[in-house]
Amino acid sequence: MTSSKKIENQLVDHLTSEGEPNNPEELKSWLNESDENQQEYRHYQRIWEASGKLGRAGKYQTGKAWPKVDSQIKCKQHRKARFIRFSYAAMGAAASLVLVLALAFYTGQFSLQQNNMQLTTAYGSRTEVVLPDGSKVKLNSGSELQYHFNPLTKTREVALKGEGFFQVAKNGHSFHIQTPQGMELKVLGTTFNISAYPEDKVVHTALVEGSVELLNAENQKVVLTPGQIMTFNTRDQSFSKKEGKLSHIVGWTENKIYLDRTSLEATSVLLERWFDVSIRIIPEELGKDIHYTGVLEEKDIRDVLHALSELSEIKYSIEGNEILVRKR
């Protein structure tokens, strides 16, 4: 029976292409001795082939790594230990590659679904972001956006809770926005504002330029033209045009709140989002009876409440972020 050490040496020479085995017939005889020997040979061969594939993949610095490996392979002493070390190195390189790809997928730097993003803005803050496709979005207070490019449908998919001002990049792929109320918006490239807070009974969409298509759960659709404002009633899934000025709708992007016969109740909701406060009106009917028209520029909440009290018969008290509004 051929010694295992001699066969291992010949295997190393054979697989590393250092030359033909000293005794090819001896190697063949060893292979024919048992199925176990053939399995062992195939096992070593798979490791070698896998390491070659890793090198060709170019996902790590083969120029620096392989000279070190080669220097180990070319050593004639301790061939078995050397081959085992090489096998571990190859498997380690594969594990490292998997780790790098997993990390890249997690961070969105490399993946078949690399164009993913999630962003949340807390109450009292607003932010701007550039999506992976180049689209620009401004998010209002208390908003959440999830972006995903679907490689199968070639569609840019967005889930929006809150309010956002979108400047969609034109790249040939359709852009879809899904709201929590069941309304969907489709666009190729355009500029628009959409307000779809989960607690709101009405979704507002205002088109600045381009064209957008709105759909409800029953696949009923309406198409907006520049300058139009459309409301979506979440109760009956109906659409209706709304009169108003675009500059007022998108005023929040310039830190302004435009009020057009806006009730105290609705104004309070806006202020809660802008300043991250809680406003309670006593009695509740007071919130529906008082209305305001004008513009509020972002200041301290006390300044805003003082201005509102000057315009109507209300008084307020503040404790922490809790605000109580009563009739004066």
Order of alpha helices (4+ residues) and beta strands (2+ residues): alpha-alpha-alpha-alpha-alpha-beta-beta-beta-beta-beta-beta-beta-beta-beta-beta-beta-beta-beta-alpha-beta-alpha-beta-alpha-beta-alpha-beta-beta
